Amino acid sequence: MNQYLVLPHFDPTIFTIGDSNIGLRWYGLMYLLGFIFARWLAVRRAARPTSGWTVEQVDSLLFNGFMGVFIGGRVGDVFFYNIDHFLQEPSYLFRVWEGGMSFHGGLIGVIIAMIWTSHAQKRNFWQTTDFVAPLIPFGLGLGRIGNFINLELWGRQTDVPWAMIFPTDPQLLPRHPSQLYEAFLEGLVLFAILNLFIRKSRPTGSVAGLFLIGYGIFRFIVEYVREPETESFLGIMTRGQALCLPMIIGGVLIMAWAYMRTDSSNSAPAKS
């Protein structure tokens, strides 16, 4: 008989202030660490002579992006996965201390924030996305570690040797630690891919396109071992996989457009 690892019941809250619900949760700490790392890396890259960025512009971009992640992630979680709960209790949308963040909602929020920031800084939108994309995976990986500590979003039942039993699972079944799979793929692997890709000059927009492709593929794969949060989409895939398909297709189209535009520009006759 397999001896599966039974996880302890981690307290999701590190500390609270007095008797209030205000305090620091592990999930929030992971987001904070991801933001600190993103700023450190962004400021380092902005310091390069040809970066075209100042520290003030980086701080404005990251602040707007953080707000986009927070607001978009919460709204996305409610409307993509918990719409029934919201319709019964509209105040649920604002009870952020109960948890619930959607990557796809956060992505939409970040895109809106980058459109706004690009306009305010009079910068090409794709230049902004290419600067931001390589900064994101590290925070994504930490966020998945936060999910693991919170004992949430675990995987499907399995008998693999590394299966884990989560104390928050009413059935106490051995399951895939899908949060750790995502932390590895969406965090470490995607971070490495993007940051190796930008070592050479790339067509504007291609970095953002590669991010969408990479995340979409990795998330689509992990969804096969992740416990679905809602009913299947059209009976053929999970809701998460359905949300990833537009990302993958969009990423492919963006990369194709970026390289085709570059090739067209290089082949254009020189003006006399």
C-alpha positions in Angstrom: 0.0 0.0 0.0 1.3 3.4 -1.0 2.2 5.8 1.9 1.1 9.2 0.6 2.3 12.4 2.0 -0.3 13.9 4.3 0.1 17.7 4.4 -0.3 19.6 7.7 -3.1 22.1 8.0 -1.2 25.3 7.2 -2.6 28.5 8.6 -3.1 30.8 5.6 -2.7 33.9 7.8 0.7 34.8 9.0 -0.6 37.4 11.5 -3.5 39.6 12.1 -3.8 43.1 13.7 -5.7 42.7 17.0 -9.1 41.0 16.6 -9.7 42.2 13.1 -9.5 40.4 9.8 -6.8 42.7 8.7 -3.4 41.1 8.5 -0.9 39.3 6.2 -1.7 36.1 4.5 0.8 33.8 2.8 -0.9 34.3 -0.5 -0.5 38.1 -0.2 3.1 37.7 0.8 3.8 35.7 -2.3 2.3 38.5 -4.4 4.3 41.1 -2.5 7.6 39.1 -3.1 6.7 38.7 -6.8 6.2 42.5 -7.1 9.4 43.3 -5.3 11.4 41.0 -7.6 9.6 42.4 -10.7 10.6 45.9 -9.7 14.2 45.0 -9.0 14.5 43.3 -12.4 12.7 46.1 -14.2 14.8 48.8 -12.6 17.9 46.9 -13.5 16.8 46.6 -17.1 15.7 50.3 -17.2 19.2 51.3 -16.2 20.6 50.0 -19.5 21.6 53.0 -21.8 19.3 51.9 -24.6 16.3 50.8 -22.6 14.2 53.8 -23.2 12.8 53.6 -19.7 13.2 55.6 -16.5 12.8 54.4 -13.0 9.7 56.7 -12.6 8.1 55.2 -15.7 8.8 51.7 -14.4 7.3 52.5 -11.0 4.2 53.9 -12.7 3.9 50.9 -15.0 4.3 48.4 -12.2 1.8 50.2 -9.9 -0.8 50.3 -12.6 -0.1 46.6 -13.4 -0.4 45.6 -9.8 -3.8 47.3 -9.6 -4.8 45.6 -12.8 -3.8 42.2 -11.4 -5.7 42.7 -8.2 -8.9 44.2 -9.6 -9.0 42.0 -12.7 -8.0 38.9 -10.9 -10.8 39.3 -8.3 -13.5 40.3 -10.9 -12.4 37.4 -13.2 -12.6 34.9 -10.4 -16.1 36.0 -9.5 -17.5 36.2 -13.0 -15.6 33.2 -14.6 -15.9 30.7 -11.7 -18.3 32.0 -9.0 -21.1 33.9 -10.9 -23.8 31.9 -9.0 -22.3 32.9 -5.7 -22.2 36.6 -6.8 -25.8 36.6 -8.0 -26.9 35.3 -4.6 -24.6 37.6 -2.7 -23.3 40.6 -4.7 -21.1 41.7 -1.8 -19.0 38.6 -2.4 -17.2 40.5 -5.1 -15.7 42.8 -2.4 -14.9 40.2 0.2 -11.3 39.8 -1.0 -10.1 38.4 2.3 -12.0 35.2 1.5 -9.6 34.6 -1.4 -10.2 34.0 -5.0 -8.1 35.3 -7.9 -8.2 34.4 -11.5 -5.2 34.5 -13.7 -7.2 35.2 -16.9 -9.1 38.0 -15.1 -5.8 39.4 -13.9 -4.4 39.3 -17.4 -7.3 41.3 -18.7 -6.7 43.8 -15.9 -3.0 44.0 -16.8 -3.7 44.6 -20.5 -6.0 47.5 -19.6 -3.4 48.9 -17.3 -0.7 48.7 -20.0 -3.0 50.4 -22.5 -3.5 53.2 -20.1 0.2 53.4 -19.1 1.3 53.3 -22.7 -1.0 56.2 -23.6 0.1 58.2 -20.6 3.8 57.7 -21.4 3.3 58.2 -25.2 4.8 54.8 -25.8 4.0 52.0 -28.2 1.7 49.4 -26.5 3.8 46.5 -27.7 6.9 48.0 -26.4 5.2 48.1 -23.0 4.0 44.5 -23.2 7.4 43.2 -24.3 9.0 45.0 -21.3 6.5 43.6 -18.8 6.1 40.0 -20.0 9.5 38.6 -18.8 8.8 40.0 -15.4 5.5 38.2 -14.8 6.4 34.4 -14.5 8.4 34.7 -11.3 5.4 36.2 -9.5 3.1 33.6 -11.1 5.3 30.8 -9.6 5.2 32.4 -6.2 1.4 32.7 -6.5 1.1 29.0 -7.1 3.3 28.4 -4.0 0.7 30.5 -2.1 -2.1 28.3 -3.4 -0.1 25.2 -2.1 0.3 26.8 1.3 -3.4 27.7 1.3 -4.2 24.0 0.5 -6.4 25.1 -2.4 -6.6 24.4 -6.1 -5.3 20.8 -5.7 -5.2 18.3 -8.4 -7.3 15.2 -9.3 -7.1 11.9 -7.6 -4.0 9.8 -8.5 -1.8 7.0 -7.3 1.6 8.5 -8.4 4.3 8.1 -5.8 4.4 11.8 -5.1 0.6 12.2 -4.6 -0.4 14.2 -1.6 -3.4 14.3 0.7 -4.7 17.8 1.4 -6.4 18.2 4.8 -8.9 20.6 3.2 -10.1 17.9 0.9 -13.4 16.5 2.4 -12.6 13.1 0.8 -9.0 13.0 1.9 -7.9 11.4 -1.4 -4.3 11.2 -2.7 -4.1 14.0 -5.4 -1.7 15.6 -7.8 0.1 18.6 -6.2 -1.0 20.6 -9.3 0.0 23.9 -7.7 3.6 22.8 -7.7 3.4 21.7 -11.3 2.1 25.1 -12.2 4.8 26.8 -10.1 7.4 25.0 -12.0 6.0 25.4 -15.5 4.3 28.8 -15.3 7.0 30.2 -13.0 10.4 28.8 -13.4 10.3 27.3 -17.0 8.3 30.2 -18.5 10.6 32.7 -16.8 13.7 31.0 -18.2 12.2 30.8 -21.7 11.2 34.5 -21.9 14.4 35.8 -20.4 16.6 33.7 -22.7 14.5 34.8 -25.7 15.1 38.5 -25.0 18.9 38.1 -24.8 18.8 39.0 -28.6 16.9 41.8 -30.2 13.4 40.6 -31.1 10.5 42.0 -33.2 8.3 44.3 -31.2 5.3 42.3 -29.9 7.0 38.9 -30.2 7.9 38.7 -26.5 4.3 39.3 -25.4 3.2 36.7 -28.0 5.6 34.1 -26.7 4.3 34.8 -23.1 0.7 34.1 -24.1 1.7 30.9 -26.0 3.9 29.6 -23.2 1.4 30.3 -20.3 -1.5 29.1 -22.4 0.1 25.8 -23.2 1.5 25.1 -19.7 -1.8 25.9 -18.1 -3.8 23.8 -20.6 -1.5 20.8 -19.9 -1.8 21.1 -16.1 -5.6 21.4 -16.3 -5.6 17.7 -17.2 -4.5 16.9 -13.6 -6.0 19.8 -11.8 -9.4 19.4 -10.1 -11.9 21.4 -12.1 -13.4 24.4 -10.3 -16.6 24.4 -12.4 -18.4 22.1 -14.7 -16.7 21.2 -18.0 -17.0 23.7 -20.9 -19.2 22.2 -23.6 -18.5 18.8 -22.1 -15.0 18.6 -23.8 -12.6 20.7 -21.6 -12.3 22.5 -18.4 -13.2 26.2 -18.0 -9.5 26.9 -17.5 -8.6 25.2 -20.8 -11.3 27.1 -22.6 -9.9 30.4 -21.4 -6.4 29.3 -22.5 -7.3 28.6 -26.1 -7.7 32.3 -27.0 -4.4 33.1 -25.3 -2.5 30.5 -27.4 -4.2 31.5 -30.6 -3.7 35.2 -29.9 -0.1 34.6 -29.0 0.6 32.8 -32.3 -1.1 35.5 -34.3 0.8 38.2 -32.4 4.2 36.5 -33.0 3.4 35.9 -36.7 2.4 39.5 -37.1 5.5 40.8 -35.3 7.9 38.7 -37.5 6.0 39.4 -40.8 6.0 43.1 -40.1 9.7 43.0 -39.4 10.4 41.0 -42.6 8.3 43.4 -44.6 10.2 46.4 -43.2 13.6 44.8 -43.9 12.6 44.0 -47.5 11.2 47.5 -48.3 13.3 49.4 -50.8 15.5 52.2 -49.3 14.3 55.8 -50.0 16.7 57.9 -51.9 
